[in-house]
Amino acid sequence: MSNLGFSDALKLKGQTAIALIGLGHGAVHWVYMVFTVLTPWIKQSFSLSYTEIGSLHAIFHIASFAANAGSGVLVDITGKRVLFQVVAVLAGGIAILVCGLADGFLLLASMMAIIGASNNLWHPAALAFLSQEFPENKGYALSVHSVGASLGDILAPLVAVSFFMGVLQISWRFAAMVSSVPVFLVGLAILIIVLPKDFIGPTGDAKRGMSGRDYLSGLATLLKNRAILGISLMAAFRTSALFCIFFALPLYLVDVLGLSVETQGLAMAMMQIGGFVTGPLAGTWSDKIGRRPIVMGGLSAITIVIIGLTFVGNPAVFVVGITVLGFALYAIRPVTQAWMMDLAPKEHGASAASVMFAMQSGWTPIVVLLSGVVADEFGLLSVFYLIAASMLCANIVAYYLPSEKREESH
């Protein structure tokens, strides 16, 4: 499967693997988003405070950070990239199923920890798999991976709330349990169709892993790589801004602009649809012109749009602005990941991804909590300036990053 041209990547066999990994990415995002959109009813059922709901989300990020400590290590040493993806998807499905059966806060918190851990267990393994199996079409493969995430983010609020709870009139508990079904189906499909690639390498060699000593030696070199740390820092600024948007935007749409719940949900979906459209285009384009122009252009556009939104009082115009924001915000995600895989040593792709996601999940809870303080002290509008500042920092870091690809070993 290695050294494929673009036309070869489109063959059925390769495309099936790319599509299933994309759906798996969508599944782990679906699980988190289903929980997120069900929190109003979860809060009512358990008489939780906003602080307790916030702590559940904090647990998600803390568990994500903890999972990064070992996930990249295990993937690189064992070489079982697909096996860890299967575990991540199935664990997330079990967690959202148990959420529907939970009888108290502690069980919910435990399931949120599993969802957070499964979310970041997925990413290092998936990024390593796609970048190693499709080295010449990395941007394309990772953009499909990104589209899967957007698909999960778009469908979760529409299906779990609008359809299950709205049309079918079922409880939030049953909605959570039913939402686990597609997750299990995707996990089983990856297990049956893609898992054999963990045992047969591109040249027919059954061994993909490395010794612990070789791994630690390579990891030490990786952590001294300023480019790897720089991309991780840039990604941390971008991701923390994204979760600040998730915090502030729904509240701003309702509390400040006075939109209905239905319109608020549509507006959030429109932002996700933007990423669904632009992800593959940006990823494939970056394979041809390079990663830096796409990332810097996207970060600049995001900063300008966010600042512009603070001057918009018309709800319809604001929703259009949110859609434009989504186009830029999600387009740069697969390109950033491809850039990381370009610069990382091939045998340490999963660990490089772990460094990036660890920095993201370690920094994000701090910034999200700061956003809450800013909102309480200065109003929700001020949070958008904090988001713009974070994106500006990401752009500055991106400016100083190397653009050239690492040399592939032969």
Secondary structure, DSSP 8 states (H G I E B T S, - for coil): --S--HHHHTSHHHHHHHHHHHHHHHHHHHHHHHHHHHHHHHHHHHT--HHHHHHHHHHHHHHHHHHHHHHHHHHHHH--HHHHHHHHHHHHHHHHHHHHH--SHHHHHHHHHHHHHHHHHHHHHHHHHHHHH-GGGHHHHHHHHHHHHHHHHHHHIIIIIIIIIIIS---HHHHHHHHHHHHHHHHHHIIIIIGGGGTS-TTS-S-----HHHHHHHHHHHHT-HHHHHHHHHHHHHHHHHHHHHHHHHHIIIIIS---HHHHHHHHHHHHHHHHHHHHHHHHHHHHH-HHHHHHHHHHHHHHHHHHHTT---HHHHHHHHHHHHHHHHHHHHHHHHHHHHHS-GGGHHHHHHHHHHHHHHHHHHHHHHHHHHHHHH-HHHHHHHHHHHHHHHHHHHHTS--S------
